[in-house]
Amino acid sequence: MQENQEELTRFCARLLELLLDITVTLIISAAHAGKTVRIIKRFAKAYGFDVYLMMQTKSVILTLTYAQDHNIQHTAIRHIPSLALNFYFQNMLSRLSWYVHDNPVSLEELEAKYREIIATRRYPYFFVLTATALANMGFCRLFGGDFYAMFFVFAGTALAFYSRTALQKFEINHLIVIVLTAFISSFIAGCTVLFSLGRTPSIALATSVLFLIPGVPLINSLVEILEGHVLNGIEKLMNSCTIIVCIALGLLLTLVILGIENL
């Protein structure tokens, strides 16, 4: 009996560490709180455990309790790195949780499948940079931008995206990085206003910073509030609003330096 309890305790500790890894992966992949809780509970239930999960912007607390013996319990806290949007991780981990829920899978096999998912090769950096620039250029065209506006938005987005990556390596405060990134992108797009290029310079300037808008966190904040995760939702909403203010500051800096008063 004692040996069985010690074995369950060790198993609980190992499962807890793995579930924490999965939780952090889901959070940094921009899964909303409700989805994360459902996936982790599904994993825990498959092995006969109950789980309590508390998520914040910078950390996550997870408590794992054996359903048949509440004396077997472990709690751990894990730091959450910066957001790295990845819908593939969300989808695959959700599918894995259902697979484990419906099929007997050893902890070693579960860990192997999880490592296989997160080891999936990502898109090359310059492919992402180019795709982001093209997408922002598409926004410019969608709002009626002409050739000059589209060209300068593309160039500004590409340079700003590259600059943001370079600035992040110096571990500068992320809000300052956003201000500088918005400034670089809008400054290049502002050249259309400064040199009177094309017929839609105002559209170029307005759409140059759209790629920085935190769309997913904004949507997640509303979803979480509606699902009852009010504190998480408000926290994400406030963080998103702070980012939007920083984007506006970067755009304002461009307007001041270029002396643009009316568009």
C-alpha positions in Angstrom: 0.0 0.0 0.0 2.8 2.4 1.0 4.8 1.5 -2.1 1.8 2.1 -4.3 1.2 5.5 -2.8 4.8 6.5 -3.3 4.6 5.4 -6.9 1.5 7.4 -7.4 3.2 10.4 -5.8 6.1 10.2 -8.2 3.8 9.7 -11.1 1.8 12.8 -10.0 5.0 14.9 -9.9 6.1 13.8 -13.4 2.6 14.3 -14.9 2.5 17.8 -13.2 5.8 18.9 -14.9 4.6 17.7 -18.3 1.2 19.4 -17.9 2.9 22.6 -17.0 5.0 22.4 -20.1 1.9 21.9 -22.2 0.1 24.7 -20.4 2.9 27.2 -21.0 3.0 26.1 -24.7 -0.7 26.7 -25.1 -0.6 30.1 -23.4 2.3 31.4 -25.4 0.6 30.1 -28.5 -2.2 32.5 -27.7 -4.8 29.9 -26.7 -7.5 31.6 -24.5 -8.0 30.6 -20.9 -11.1 28.4 -21.4 -9.5 26.4 -24.1 -6.3 25.9 -22.1 -8.2 24.7 -19.0 -10.3 22.3 -21.0 -7.3 20.7 -22.7 -5.3 20.4 -19.5 -8.3 18.9 -17.6 -8.7 16.4 -20.4 -5.1 15.3 -20.1 -5.3 15.0 -16.3 -8.7 13.1 -16.3 -7.2 10.5 -18.6 -4.8 9.6 -15.9 -7.2 9.8 -13.0 -6.3 13.2 -11.7 -8.1 16.4 -11.0 -6.5 19.7 -11.9 -6.7 23.3 -10.7 -5.2 25.9 -13.0 -4.6 29.6 -12.3 -3.2 31.7 -15.1 -1.7 35.2 -15.1 0.3 37.2 -17.7 3.7 36.2 -16.3 3.1 33.0 -14.5 0.8 29.9 -14.2 0.0 27.9 -11.1 -1.1 24.2 -11.5 -2.2 21.9 -8.8 -2.7 18.2 -9.6 -4.7 15.9 -7.2 -5.3 12.2 -7.5 -9.1 11.7 -7.7 -9.2 8.7 -5.5 -6.8 10.0 -2.8 -6.6 13.8 -2.2 -3.5 13.2 -0.1 -1.6 12.7 -3.3 -1.2 16.2 -4.5 1.5 18.4 -6.1 1.6 22.1 -6.9 4.0 24.0 -9.1 4.5 27.5 -10.6 6.0 28.2 -14.0 7.1 31.5 -15.7 5.4 32.3 -19.0 7.7 33.6 -21.8 6.7 36.1 -24.4 3.7 35.5 -26.7 4.5 33.5 -29.9 1.2 33.0 -31.8 1.0 29.4 -33.1 -2.4 27.9 -34.1 -0.7 24.7 -35.1 0.4 24.0 -31.5 -3.1 24.7 -30.2 -4.7 22.4 -32.7 -2.3 19.5 -32.3 -2.3 19.7 -28.5 -6.1 19.7 -28.5 -6.2 16.7 -30.8 -3.6 15.0 -28.6 -5.7 15.5 -25.5 -8.6 13.8 -27.1 -6.4 10.9 -28.3 -5.1 10.4 -24.7 -8.6 10.8 -23.3 -9.9 8.0 -25.6 -6.9 5.7 -25.6 -4.6 4.3 -22.9 -1.3 6.1 -23.4 1.7 5.8 -21.1 3.3 9.0 -19.7 6.4 8.3 -21.7 4.4 8.1 -24.9 2.5 11.3 -24.1 5.8 13.1 -23.5 7.2 11.8 -26.7 4.2 12.9 -28.7 4.3 16.4 -27.1 8.0 16.8 -27.9 7.3 15.8 -31.4 4.7 18.5 -31.8 6.8 21.3 -30.4 9.8 20.2 -32.4 7.8 20.8 -35.7 9.9 23.0 -37.9 8.6 26.6 -38.1 8.5 28.8 -41.2 11.8 30.5 -42.0 12.2 34.0 -40.5 12.4 35.9 -43.8 9.3 34.0 -45.1 7.4 35.3 -42.1 8.8 38.8 -42.6 7.8 38.9 -46.2 4.4 37.5 -45.5 3.8 40.1 -42.8 4.9 42.9 -45.1 2.6 41.6 -47.9 -0.3 41.2 -45.6 0.1 44.8 -44.3 0.5 46.0 -47.9 -2.8 44.1 -48.6 -4.5 46.1 -45.8 -3.2 49.3 -47.5 -4.8 48.3 -50.8 -8.0 47.2 -49.0 -8.4 50.7 -47.7 -7.8 52.2 -51.1 -4.1 52.8 -51.2 -2.4 53.3 -54.5 0.9 51.9 -55.8 3.2 54.3 -53.9 1.3 53.8 -50.7 1.5 50.0 -51.0 5.2 50.1 -51.8 6.1 52.3 -48.9 3.9 50.3 -46.5 5.6 47.1 -47.7 9.1 48.6 -47.2 8.2 50.1 -43.8 6.6 46.9 -42.5 9.6 44.8 -43.6 12.2 47.1 -42.0 10.1 47.6 -38.8 9.6 43.8 -38.5 13.4 43.2 -38.8 14.2 46.1 -36.4 11.8 44.7 -33.8 13.5 41.3 -33.9 16.9 43.0 -33.6 15.7 45.2 -30.6 14.3 42.2 -28.8 17.7 40.5 -28.7 18.9 43.4 -26.5 16.1 42.6 -24.0 14.6 46.1 -24.2 11.2 46.6 -22.6 8.7 45.3 -25.1 6.6 48.5 -24.9 9.5 50.6 -25.9 10.2 48.1 -28.8 6.6 48.6 -30.0 6.9 52.4 -29.9 10.1 52.2 -31.9 8.7 49.6 -34.3 5.6 51.8 -35.0 7.8 54.8 -35.5 10.1 53.1 -38.0 7.2 51.7 -40.0 5.2 54.9 -40.0 8.2 57.1 -40.7 9.0 55.2 -43.9 5.3 55.3 -44.9 5.3 59.0 -44.0 7.7 59.7 -46.9 4.7 59.5 -49.2 3.3 62.5 -47.3 6.6 64.4 -47.1 7.4 64.1 -50.8 3.8 64.1 -52.0 4.1 60.7 -53.6 0.9 59.2 -55.0 -2.7 60.2 -54.3 -3.2 58.3 -51.0 -0.4 59.2 -48.6 -2.7 59.4 -45.7 -3.8 55.8 -46.2 -0.1 54.7 -46.3 0.5 56.4 -43.0 -2.6 55.1 -41.3 -2.1 51.4 -42.4 1.6 51.3 -41.8 1.2 50.2 -38.2 -1.7 47.8 -38.6 0.5 44.7 -38.4 1.3 45.7 -34.7 -2.3 45.6 -33.6 -2.8 42.8 -31.0 -5.8 41.3 -32.6 -5.7 37.8 -31.1 -5.2 39.0 -27.5 -8.1 41.5 -28.0 -10.4 38.7 -29.2 -9.2 36.3 -26.4 -9.9 39.0 -23.8 -13.5 39.2 -24.8 -13.9 35.4 -25.1 -12.4 35.0 -21.6 -14.7 37.6 -20.1 -17.7 35.9 -21.7 -16.6 32.5 -20.5 -16.2 33.7 -16.9 -12.4 34.1 -16.8 -12.9 37.8 -16.0 -9.6 38.6 -14.4 -7.6 37.0 -17.3 -9.8 38.8 -19.8 -9.4 42.2 -18.2 -5.7 41.6 -17.8 -5.3 40.8 -21.5 -7.6 43.7 -22.5 -5.5 46.2 -20.5 -2.3 44.8 -22.0 -3.7 45.1 -25.5 -4.8 48.7 -24.8 -1.3 49.5 -23.6 0.2 48.1 -26.8 -2.3 50.2 -28.9 -1.3 53.4 -26.9 2.4 52.6 -27.7 1.6 52.2 -31.4 -0.1 55.6 -31.3 2.9 57.1 -29.6 5.2 55.8 -32.4 2.9 57.2 -35.0 2.7 60.5 -33.1 6.5 60.7 -33.1 6.6 60.3 -36.9 4.0 63.1 -37.3 6.0 65.4 -35.0 9.4 64.7 -36.7 8.0 65.0 -40.3 6.0 68.1 -39.3 2.7 66.6 -40.5 -0.3 68.5 -39.2 -3.1 67.8 -41.6 -3.7 64.9 -44.0 
